[in-house]
Amino acid sequence: MEINKYLLFADVAETKNFTKSGDNMGYTQPGVSHILKSMEHEIGFPLFIRTRQGIELTPNAEIILPIVRRLLSINEQLEQTIASLNGLEIGHLSIASFASISRIWLPKVLNRFQREYPGIEIELMEGGTDDIVGWINNNYVDFGLVSRRHTEGLEWISIAEDPLVAVLPEGYVDDDDTVFPIKEMHNKPFIIPAEGTDYDVHYALADSGVVPDERFSSKDDSAIVSMVANNLGLSILPELVVMGNDFKFKNLPLDPPYSRELGIAYRSGSSLSPAAKHFLEVLQEVICS
């Protein structure tokens, strides 16, 4: 079976729309239907059903989808390796990342990477820890830029330590204070990152025995900083998250200190593609410079 059939199947599974997938891959809508019908005949069962809500995968299609994505990932790696051996740097790279990493690290990394490897197309997805781990395991992405906590079962390459800081309303502490005791957050109004977004803050609170008065929870880092700036409570966030925010707030290192380990996570038992290895080299050079 031609690899393009698998590519089209995976794209329709994502878009739930024959016309949109046809536009993505250069097929007419009848062409998409013909290719998928041919694929169904070849494998022996239907792939999609039409409902009032649109196109949905059949139960059998749901089962083979992760395997198809894995096959496409391996095929992409094969093509990149062949191109690399022939002296051509071409390919496609899918990356998942925390929004804070996308905002602070990746602009410089991507700028340099695209100058050095203009033939490699990059797709970026943003999410929390659970999102990124799921995308890696289901072959949506080649690797994730994420915190190490709750990435068990994945391969790991450490990049940097990112300290956790106390995020406080302006005027909450004296100007000459240099640290903030985490114990001071016990029973205080608190805005906490949503479970599954960043586990390191939850770990720091549990490890220190601090139980704050959780008033709000959010997946959006900027929303948390904004709520703190508007005197809705205190918070703890990674230093990378609070960098570059325009809100009026104060951040101080925690006492005792806590941090999150940031790095690259990828599927266990797999290896990074040539494009991913190039990206890692550039990332490490930019971060360490």
N, C-alpha and C positions, 0 to 999 in steps of 0.2 A: 504493500500500500504506500502511495506517495506521501511524503512528510507533509505536503501542503494540505492534505485532507485532515490530518491531525491538527495542523495550525488553525484551519477553518473551524473545526469542531470546538477547539478550546476558545476561540474568539467568540463564537455564537454562545457558548456556555457563559461567557462573561457579559456580552451585550444583551442577550435574550432577544436579538433582533436580526433577522436575516439580511435586511437591507443595509443596516449599519455595518455589519460584519463584511458584507460585500464591498461596501465603500472602503473599509479598512484594508481589504486585501485585493482590491481591483477586480471583483467579480460582479456580474449583474445578479439581481435577486433570483431569476430563474437558474443562473449558473450555480448559485449557492445551493438551491434546492436540489439540483441535479447531482452535485458532488456529494451532498449529505445522503441522498437516497442511495447513491452508489456505495457509499461507506456502510450504510445500514444493511444493504444486500450482502456486502462482503463479510460483515461481522455477525449477521444473523439475527439482529434485533433492532427495534426503533430507538432513536436517540433523543428525539424531541416530541413533545405533544403541545398542541395549541389549547389554551384555556382562555377564559374571559380576561384574565390578567395579562395574557401574552404567551410567549413561548417558554416552556419549562422543560428541564431535563427529565427523562424517564429514570426510574430507579436503577436500571442497568447502566445508563449513561453516567449517573452519579458515581457508581462504583469504579468505572474505568477512567473518569476524569483525572483523578490525582496521578494515575499511572501514565496517562497521556502527557500530562504536564511534565512528569519526570523524564519521559522519552524526549520531549521537545527540549528540555534543559540539557540533556546529554547530547542531543544532536547539535545544539548551539555550541556546546563546548567542543565537540568534534570539529565543527566548521572553523571555530576560532583557532584551534590547535593547528589545523591544516594551513590556515591563512598565516599564522605566526611562523610556521616552518618554512613557508614560501616567502617570508619577509614582508607580508602584508598585515597591517594592524587593523582588522575590521571586525565587526560583531555587534552584539546587543547585550546590554548589561541592565538588569533590573535590581534596584536597590531599595531596601526598606530602611527607614530612619526615624528616630525621634525628631520632633519638630525643632527642638533646641539645637540639635546637631545640624539639621538642615539650614537653620538660620545663622549659626555662628561659624561652623567649620566648612560646610560644603560649598559655599560660593567660591572661596579661594581654591579649594580642591578641584571643583568642577572646571573652573576657568583654566587652571594649569593642565588638567587632564585632557580637556578638549583641544588645547593647543598642541599637546604632545601626541595625542591619539585622535585626530579629527574623524577617523573612519569608524569609531565606536559610538553607537547610539546608546543613550542613557535614559532609562525610565526610573522615576523616583516616586516612591509611595511613603506616606507619613502615617504613623500610628503610635500606639502605646506598646508596652511589652507584649501583652497577649496577642494583639494584632500582628506584630512583627513575627513572633514565634510561629503563629498560625500560617502566615504567608510563606515562611521558610519551609515549614513541614509540608505544605501543600504545593510547593514548587511554583508559587507565584513570583518569587524573587530569587536571585542568586545568593544573596546574603543580606544580613541586617546589621545596621549600626545601632547598638542597643546596650543597655546595662546587663551585666552578667547574671544578676539575680533572676531566677526563674527561667533560665535557658538550659536547664539540665537536659541531656540527651543530644545537644547540638555541639558541633565543633566550635572551638573558641580561639580567637587571637586577640590578646589584650592590646589596647591602644593608649589609654590614659586614665588617671584617677580624677574624678570630678567631685570636689568637696560639696557637702550639703551645708546650706546656710539658713540661719533664722531670717525670715522675711517679716518685717515689722512696720507698723504705721510710722510715718514721720513724727518725730518728737516722742516716741514711746520710750526711748532710752537716751541717756546722756551722750553728748557728742564725743566725749573722750572714752566711751566704752569700746573695747576692742573685741570682745567675745560675748556670746549670749548663752547662759546655762540652759540646757534643754529642759532641766527640771522646772524652770520658770514657766513652761508651757502647760504644766499639769493643771487640769480643770479650767484652763483659759479658753475663750472662744477661738475656734480654730477652723481654717479652711484647708481641707486635705485633698491631695490628688486622688482621683477615683481609683478604686481597686482595679488592678489589671493594667493601669497606665504606667505607673512607676512604683515598683515594690520597695525601693530603697528607703523612702520616707516612712512607710509603714514599719519597716524593719527597725529603723532608728528609734521610733517611738516605743515599740515593743521591747527592744533591747534595753532601753533606759528606764523602762517601767513607767513611762509617762502616759497618762490617759487624758488627752485634752477634751474640751467640750466641742465636739465636731458640729459646727453650725452649717457648713456648706461643703459640698464635694464637687469637683469638676475635673473633666479630662483636659481642659484648656489651661495651659500654664499661664497665659496672659490674663485670663479671667481671674485666676487665683491671685496674681499680683495686683490686679485692679481692685479686687475685693479687700485685700489687705490695705491698699492705699486709701480706700474709702472707709477705714476703721471698722470693718466687719469682723475682724479677727486677726490672729497671727497665723503663720504658716512656716513650713520648712520646704525648701526646694533646692535642687542642684544649682550650683553657681552658674553653670552654663545657661540655665533657664532664665535667670534674672538679668544676665548681661544684655545691655542694649535696650532695656525697657525704659520708656519715657515717664512712667508713673512716678509719683512722689512717694517714696518708701525708703526704708533703711534695711540693709542686709548685713548680718554679722556672722562670722564663723561660729559654729556650735562648740559648746564645752560640755562634755568631751566631744572631740571631733568625729564626724562620720563622713563617709564619701561613697560614691558609686563607681564601680569599675566599668569603663566604657570600652567597647571593642567590636569586633566583627564576629557574628555568629552565622554558621552555615550548616547545611544538612550533614548529619553524622554519616560517615562512610563514603561521602563524596569528596571531591577535590575542587578547589577554586579554578574557574576557567582562566585562560590567559588574560582576558580583559579584566577579570576580577583581580588577578594578581598585579596587573599594572596599576589598577585603581588603588589597591592597598599600599603599593610602594609610594605612590604620590601622596596618599592620605598621611602616611607616617612621616614623610619628609616635611609636609606642610605643617602638621601638628607639632612636630618636634623642633621646627625652625624658630 
